[in-house]
Amino acid sequence: MTTATPPLGAAAIELPATAPQVRITAGAGSPGQKTWNLRRPVTLLGSRRPAQIILHDRNVSKAHCVIVNTGSDVLLKDLHTAGGTFRNNAQVDLAALQDGDVIRIGTMNIQVAIQTPPNQNEDSGCGMACADPTKLASPMLLRLEHTDREWTISDAVVLVGKHIDAAVSLDHPVVARRHALLFKFNNGPAVFDVGSPGGVVVNGSLCTIAALRGGERVGIGPCTLVVNPPPRAPADTTADQIEEVCTADPASTGSNNGPATSDTDRPQSSTGHLEGLEVDITDSWDRINRWGDMGQRDKAMIDAEKDLTSLGAELDARDASLRGILHDLTRYQQQIGDRERELGTLRDQIEGERGKLAAVEAECVRREAEIARRTAELKRREHVLAQRWTRLLNANCPHCGQPVRVENATAADAPMPP
């Protein structure tokens, strides 16, 4: 799945050809084994949408953790969940992944396979210090627009949202608990929408993922964060100018306490101050008008966000119900699979017994045929004996012509004819 093209105003993000290739496998060796090739810079793992990888487990949060491909390293970030995220049986908040690592989320184990493209030069050079992949090359400064709040970000992946443990915590009803991620990509900062109802706006354009440059404005709900803002401008001198003009020499202002002066004789400094006041007042009015327009837009956005929040809550409730049903279906599917394996074993046993019964039946048929043959032979012999006995009883002596008498023989002793 390719990375979606960001809208106008946001810098495009695509994994370079030299980026590590990542593949993860859940439930390896089981009937429900699944494998994913991660072809996007940020992959969200959770129990339901908008996660790209959905894990049906009651102990997995909606947005549980992310796997970030920075173009040179692969990082695992837990999104401050109650169950936590584990790498090789050790709980982690932010850690670099290596080939062969095992991620545990809830009760599910996920195997990680990372392959470096053959055209990438793995030689870091002689005498070069290895940088920590979980840190930014240089800290990033964020400032909340129109306020004095600032954050200095040094971690390679941080959470932005209303969550109390978020690195950039914004306490506002419209801001989601896990709203967005700031992460390192190609040694520069980037932003990723975790799936918040209001989304993320970069320089006025709604986007899912975008690279950031210095001075860009990132909208998180009604809040606007300025990335690496320029140094603060000196304090507004309008009040000082007003005080200076008001306390100027009365003679220079043409009052009754002294002789009036012409415009040509008036000090040029007072004229400059008045012109500066006019410019500052005009700028202030323009700024106030812009703030008023922004306030109206923010109010409309807040109303829309409230509606989206209520719809999101309803969808979350439905998703929770569906997740429970999917969990039950998965459990039933596993039970059916176990029963099918048991039935397969019984079927194999029955086939073996059937083969034995066929051999026994063939032996019985052979013995029946043998018994029938022997019975026929006995009947034939009995018939022959009966004929001989009859001839013997009816025979006459060849010398005297008298009937031959067999001593102690009766007709009952004669064999029965067949």
C-alpha positions as CSV (number, residue, x, y, z in Angstrom):
1,M,0.0,0.0,0.0
2,T,1.5,3.3,-1.1
3,T,1.6,6.5,1.0
4,A,-1.2,8.8,0.1
5,T,-0.2,12.1,-1.6
6,P,-0.6,14.9,0.9
7,P,-2.7,17.9,-0.1
8,L,-1.3,21.2,-1.4
9,G,0.8,23.0,1.2
10,A,2.2,19.9,2.8
11,A,5.6,18.4,1.8
12,A,5.3,14.9,0.4
13,I,6.6,11.9,2.3
14,E,7.8,8.7,0.7
15,L,10.2,6.0,1.9
16,P,13.5,6.2,0.0
17,A,14.8,3.1,-1.8
18,T,17.5,2.8,0.9
19,A,15.0,2.6,3.7
20,P,14.9,-0.6,5.7
21,Q,12.3,-3.1,4.6
22,V,10.0,-4.2,7.5
23,R,7.8,-7.3,7.7
24,I,5.8,-8.3,10.9
25,T,4.0,-11.5,11.6
26,A,1.3,-12.0,14.2
27,G,0.5,-15.4,15.6
28,A,3.3,-17.2,13.9
29,G,2.7,-21.0,13.5
30,S,-1.0,-20.7,14.4
31,P,-4.0,-21.2,12.1
32,G,-4.7,-17.4,12.3
33,Q,-1.1,-16.3,11.3
34,K,-1.0,-13.0,9.5
35,T,1.9,-11.2,7.9
36,W,2.2,-7.5,6.8
37,N,4.8,-5.7,4.8
38,L,5.1,-2.2,6.2
39,R,5.5,0.2,3.2
40,R,4.6,3.4,4.9
41,P,6.7,5.7,7.2
42,V,4.2,5.3,10.1
43,T,2.1,2.2,10.8
44,L,-0.5,2.4,13.5
45,L,-1.4,-0.7,15.5
46,G,-4.6,-0.9,17.4
47,S,-7.9,-2.7,18.0
48,R,-10.0,-0.8,15.4
49,R,-9.9,1.8,12.7
50,P,-8.1,4.1,11.9
51,A,-5.3,1.7,12.8
52,Q,-3.7,0.2,9.7
53,I,-3.1,-3.1,11.5
54,I,-6.1,-4.3,13.6
55,L,-5.5,-6.7,16.4
56,H,-8.6,-8.4,17.9
57,D,-7.6,-8.5,21.5
58,R,-9.5,-7.0,24.5
59,N,-6.2,-5.8,26.0
60,V,-5.2,-3.8,22.9
61,S,-6.2,-0.1,22.8
62,K,-7.8,1.7,19.9
63,A,-4.5,3.3,19.0
64,H,-1.9,1.2,20.9
65,C,1.5,1.8,19.3
66,V,3.2,2.8,16.1
67,I,6.1,1.5,14.1
68,V,8.0,4.3,12.5
69,N,10.4,3.9,9.6
70,T,12.6,7.0,9.6
71,G,14.3,6.1,6.4
72,S,17.4,4.8,8.2
73,D,16.0,3.2,11.4
74,V,12.9,1.4,12.6
75,L,11.4,2.7,15.9
76,L,8.6,1.4,18.2
77,K,6.6,3.9,20.1
78,D,4.0,3.1,22.8
79,L,1.1,5.6,22.8
80,H,0.9,5.8,26.6
81,T,-1.5,2.8,26.9
82,A,-2.5,1.1,30.2
83,G,-1.3,-2.4,29.0
84,G,2.0,-1.1,27.6
85,T,4.1,-2.3,24.7
86,F,6.8,-4.8,25.1
87,R,9.9,-5.6,23.0
88,N,11.6,-8.9,23.9
89,N,9.6,-9.1,27.1
90,A,10.8,-5.6,28.3
91,Q,8.3,-2.8,28.4
92,V,9.3,0.2,26.3
93,D,8.1,3.7,25.6
94,L,10.4,4.4,22.6
95,A,12.9,1.9,21.3
96,A,14.8,1.0,18.1
97,L,13.8,-2.3,16.5
98,Q,16.2,-4.9,15.2
99,D,15.7,-7.9,13.0
100,G,14.3,-10.8,15.0
101,D,12.8,-8.7,17.8
102,V,9.4,-9.8,19.2
103,I,6.7,-7.2,20.1
104,R,4.1,-8.2,22.6
105,I,0.8,-6.2,22.6
106,G,-1.8,-7.5,25.0
107,T,-1.7,-11.3,24.6
108,M,-0.4,-11.2,21.0
109,N,3.2,-11.8,20.0
110,I,4.4,-10.1,16.8
111,Q,7.7,-11.1,15.2
112,V,9.8,-8.4,13.4
113,A,11.9,-9.0,10.3
114,I,14.0,-6.1,9.0
115,Q,16.0,-6.3,5.9
116,T,18.5,-3.6,4.7
117,P,18.5,-3.1,0.9
118,P,21.7,-4.4,-0.7
119,N,22.4,-1.1,-2.3
120,Q,22.7,0.7,1.1
121,N,26.2,1.3,2.4
122,E,26.3,0.2,6.0
123,D,29.7,1.6,6.6
124,S,29.3,4.6,8.9
125,G,32.8,5.8,8.3
126,C,36.0,5.7,10.4
127,G,36.0,7.7,13.6
128,M,32.3,8.8,13.3
129,A,30.2,8.7,16.5
130,C,27.0,6.6,16.3
131,A,23.9,8.8,16.9
132,D,21.0,7.6,19.0
133,P,18.2,6.5,16.6
134,T,15.6,7.5,19.2
135,K,16.7,11.1,19.3
136,L,16.5,14.0,16.8
137,A,19.7,15.2,15.2
138,S,18.9,18.6,16.7
139,P,16.1,19.5,19.2
140,M,12.9,20.9,17.7
141,L,11.2,24.0,19.2
142,L,7.4,24.2,19.2
143,R,5.5,27.3,20.2
144,L,1.7,27.6,20.8
145,E,0.6,30.6,18.7
146,H,-0.4,33.7,20.5
147,T,0.9,32.3,23.8
148,D,4.1,31.9,25.7
149,R,3.9,28.1,25.8
150,E,6.9,26.4,24.3
151,W,8.2,22.8,24.0
152,T,11.6,21.5,23.2
153,I,11.4,18.1,21.5
154,S,14.4,15.9,21.4
155,D,12.9,12.4,21.1
156,A,12.5,11.0,17.6
157,V,8.8,10.1,18.1
158,V,6.5,12.1,20.5
159,L,2.7,12.2,21.0
160,V,0.6,15.3,20.7
161,G,-2.8,15.4,22.3
162,K,-4.9,15.9,25.4
163,H,-3.3,12.8,27.1
164,I,-1.6,13.8,30.3
165,D,1.6,12.0,29.4
166,A,1.8,13.4,25.9
167,A,5.1,15.3,25.2
168,V,3.0,18.1,23.8
169,S,-0.1,18.2,26.0
170,L,-3.0,20.4,24.8
171,D,-5.9,20.5,27.2
172,H,-8.9,21.4,24.9
173,P,-12.3,19.6,24.5
174,V,-11.8,19.3,20.7
175,V,-8.2,17.9,20.9
176,A,-8.2,14.1,21.1
177,R,-6.2,12.2,23.7
178,R,-4.0,10.8,21.0
179,H,-4.3,13.4,18.3
180,A,-1.0,13.4,16.3
181,L,2.6,12.3,16.2
182,L,5.7,14.3,15.6
183,F,8.5,12.0,14.3
184,K,11.8,12.1,12.7
185,F,11.9,11.3,8.9
186,N,15.1,11.6,6.9
187,N,16.7,13.7,9.7
188,G,13.9,16.2,9.6
189,P,10.6,16.6,11.5
190,A,7.3,15.3,10.2
191,V,3.7,15.0,11.5
192,F,1.2,12.1,11.4
193,D,-2.5,12.2,12.2
194,V,-3.3,9.3,14.6
195,G,-6.9,9.4,13.5
196,S,-8.4,12.3,15.4
197,P,-11.9,13.5,14.6
198,G,-10.7,17.0,13.6
199,G,-7.5,15.9,11.8
200,V,-4.3,17.8,11.4
201,V,-3.9,21.0,9.4
202,V,-0.5,22.0,8.0
203,N,-0.3,25.5,6.6
204,G,-4.1,25.5,6.1
205,S,-4.3,22.1,4.4
206,L,-5.8,19.0,6.0
207,C,-3.4,16.1,5.7
208,T,-2.7,12.7,7.2
209,I,1.1,12.8,7.1
210,A,3.5,15.6,6.0
211,A,7.1,16.7,6.4
212,L,7.7,19.9,8.3
213,R,10.0,22.9,7.8
214,G,10.9,25.8,10.0
215,G,8.1,28.3,10.6
216,E,5.3,26.0,9.4
217,R,2.0,26.1,11.3
218,V,0.4,22.9,12.5
219,G,-3.2,23.0,13.5
220,I,-4.3,20.6,16.2
221,G,-8.0,21.3,16.7
222,P,-8.3,25.0,17.5
223,C,-4.6,25.1,18.6
224,T,-1.8,26.1,16.3
225,L,1.8,25.0,16.8
226,V,4.6,26.9,15.1
227,V,7.6,24.7,14.2
228,N,11.0,26.2,15.0
229,P,9.6,29.7,15.1
230,P,11.8,32.7,14.5
231,P,13.1,34.6,17.6
232,R,10.5,36.6,19.4
233,A,10.1,40.2,18.1
234,P,11.1,42.9,20.5
235,A,8.3,44.2,22.8
236,D,5.7,46.4,21.2
237,T,6.9,50.1,21.7
238,T,3.5,51.7,21.0
239,A,3.0,52.5,24.7
240,D,6.5,54.0,24.9
241,Q,5.9,56.0,21.8
242,I,2.6,57.3,23.2
243,E,4.3,58.2,26.5
244,E,7.1,59.9,24.7
245,V,4.8,62.0,22.6
246,C,2.6,62.9,25.5
247,T,5.6,64.0,27.6
248,A,7.2,66.0,24.8
249,D,8.2,69.7,25.2
250,P,5.0,71.7,25.3
251,A,6.6,74.3,23.1
252,S,7.0,71.7,20.4
253,T,3.3,70.8,20.5
254,G,2.1,74.3,20.0
255,S,0.4,74.8,23.4
256,N,-0.5,78.1,25.0
257,N,2.3,77.7,27.5
258,G,4.8,78.8,24.9
259,P,5.2,80.2,21.5
260,A,3.7,78.2,18.7
261,T,6.0,76.7,16.1
262,S,5.4,76.1,12.5
263,D,5.5,72.6,10.9
264,T,8.9,73.4,9.6
265,D,10.1,74.3,13.0
266,R,8.5,71.3,14.7
267,P,11.0,68.5,15.8
268,Q,11.1,65.7,13.3
269,S,11.2,63.1,16.1
270,S,7.6,63.9,17.2
271,T,6.4,63.6,13.6
272,G,8.2,60.2,13.3
273,H,6.5,59.0,16.5
274,L,3.1,60.0,15.3
275,E,3.6,58.3,12.0
276,G,4.8,55.2,13.9
277,L,1.7,55.4,16.1
278,E,-0.6,55.5,13.1
279,V,1.1,52.5,11.5
280,D,1.0,50.5,14.8
281,I,-2.6,51.4,15.4
282,T,-3.5,50.3,11.8
283,D,-1.5,47.0,12.2
284,S,-3.2,46.4,15.6
285,W,-6.7,46.9,14.1
286,D,-5.8,44.6,11.2
287,R,-4.5,42.0,13.7
288,I,-7.7,42.4,15.8
289,N,-9.8,41.9,12.7
290,R,-7.9,38.8,11.7
291,W,-8.2,37.4,15.3
292,G,-11.9,38.1,15.1
293,D,-12.2,36.2,11.9
294,M,-10.1,33.4,13.2
295,G,-12.3,33.4,16.4
296,Q,-15.4,33.0,14.3
297,R,-13.8,30.2,12.3
298,D,-12.6,28.6,15.4
299,K,-16.1,28.8,16.9
300,A,-17.6,27.1,13.9
301,M,-14.8,24.6,13.9
302,I,-15.4,23.9,17.7
303,D,-19.1,23.4,17.0
304,A,-18.4,21.0,14.2
305,E,-15.8,19.3,16.4
306,K,-18.4,18.8,19.1
307,D,-20.7,17.1,16.7
308,L,-17.8,15.0,15.4
309,T,-16.9,14.2,19.0
310,S,-20.4,13.0,19.8
311,L,-20.5,11.0,16.6
312,G,-17.0,9.6,17.4
313,A,-18.2,8.6,20.8
314,E,-21.2,6.8,19.3
315,L,-18.9,5.1,16.8
316,D,-16.5,4.1,19.5
317,A,-19.3,2.5,21.4
318,R,-20.3,0.6,18.3
319,D,-16.7,-0.3,17.6
320,A,-16.3,-1.6,21.2
321,S,-19.4,-3.8,20.7
322,L,-18.2,-5.0,17.3
323,R,-14.7,-5.7,18.8
324,G,-16.3,-7.9,21.5
325,I,-18.3,-9.7,18.8
326,L,-15.1,-10.1,16.7
327,H,-13.3,-11.4,19.8
328,D,-16.0,-14.0,20.4
329,L,-16.0,-15.0,16.7
330,T,-12.2,-15.3,16.8
331,R,-12.5,-17.5,19.9
332,Y,-15.3,-19.6,18.3
333,Q,-13.2,-19.9,15.1
334,Q,-10.3,-21.2,17.2
335,Q,-12.6,-23.7,19.0
336,I,-14.0,-24.8,15.6
337,G,-10.4,-25.3,14.4
338,D,-9.6,-27.4,17.4
339,R,-12.7,-29.5,16.8
340,E,-11.8,-29.9,13.2
341,R,-8.4,-31.1,14.1
342,E,-9.9,-33.6,16.6
343,L,-12.4,-34.8,13.9
344,G,-9.5,-35.2,11.5
345,T,-7.6,-37.4,14.0
346,L,-10.8,-39.5,14.6
347,R,-11.3,-39.7,10.8
348,D,-7.8,-41.0,10.4
349,Q,-8.4,-43.6,13.2
350,I,-11.6,-44.7,11.6
351,E,-9.9,-45.1,8.2
352,G,-7.3,-47.3,9.9
353,E,-10.0,-49.4,11.6
354,R,-11.9,-49.6,8.3
355,G,-8.8,-51.0,6.6
356,K,-8.4,-53.6,9.3
357,L,-12.1,-54.6,9.1
358,A,-11.8,-55.0,5.3
359,A,-8.8,-57.3,5.8
360,V,-10.8,-59.3,8.4
361,E,-13.9,-59.4,6.1
362,A,-11.7,-60.8,3.2
363,E,-10.3,-63.4,5.6
364,C,-13.9,-64.4,6.6
365,V,-15.0,-64.7,3.0
366,R,-12.0,-66.9,2.3
367,R,-12.8,-69.1,5.2
368,E,-16.4,-69.4,4.3
369,A,-15.4,-70.5,0.8
370,E,-13.1,-73.1,2.3
371,I,-15.8,-74.4,4.6
372,A,-18.2,-74.6,1.7
373,R,-15.7,-76.6,-0.3
374,R,-15.0,-79.0,2.6
375,T,-18.7,-79.5,3.2
376,A,-19.3,-80.4,-0.4
377,E,-16.4,-82.8,-0.3
378,L,-17.8,-84.5,2.9
379,K,-21.3,-84.8,1.3
380,R,-19.7,-86.4,-1.8
381,R,-17.8,-89.0,0.3
382,E,-20.9,-89.7,2.4
383,H,-22.9,-90.4,-0.7
384,V,-20.2,-92.8,-2.0
385,L,-20.2,-94.6,1.4
386,A,-24.0,-94.9,1.3
387,Q,-23.9,-96.5,-2.1
388,R,-21.2,-98.9,-1.1
389,W,-23.1,-99.9,2.0
390,T,-26.3,-100.5,0.0
391,R,-24.4,-102.7,-2.4
392,L,-22.8,-104.6,0.5
393,L,-26.2,-105.3,2.1
394,N,-27.6,-106.6,-1.2
395,A,-24.6,-108.6,-2.3
396,N,-24.7,-112.5,-2.6
397,C,-21.9,-114.9,-1.9
398,P,-20.2,-115.9,-5.2
399,H,-19.7,-119.5,-3.9
400,C,-23.0,-120.4,-2.4
401,G,-25.2,-117.8,-3.8
402,Q,-26.6,-116.8,-0.4
403,P,-27.0,-113.2,0.7
404,V,-24.0,-111.8,2.5
405,R,-24.8,-111.1,6.2
406,V,-22.9,-108.5,8.0
407,E,-22.8,-109.3,11.6
408,N,-24.2,-106.8,14.1
409,A,-25.2,-104.5,11.2
410,T,-28.7,-103.0,10.9
411,A,-30.3,-100.7,8.5
412,A,-29.9,-97.9,10.9
413,D,-26.1,-98.3,10.6
414,A,-26.2,-97.5,7.0
415,P,-25.0,-94.0,6.1
416,M,-27.6,-91.5,5.2
417,P,-27.7,-90.7,1.5
418,P,-27.1,-87.1,0.8
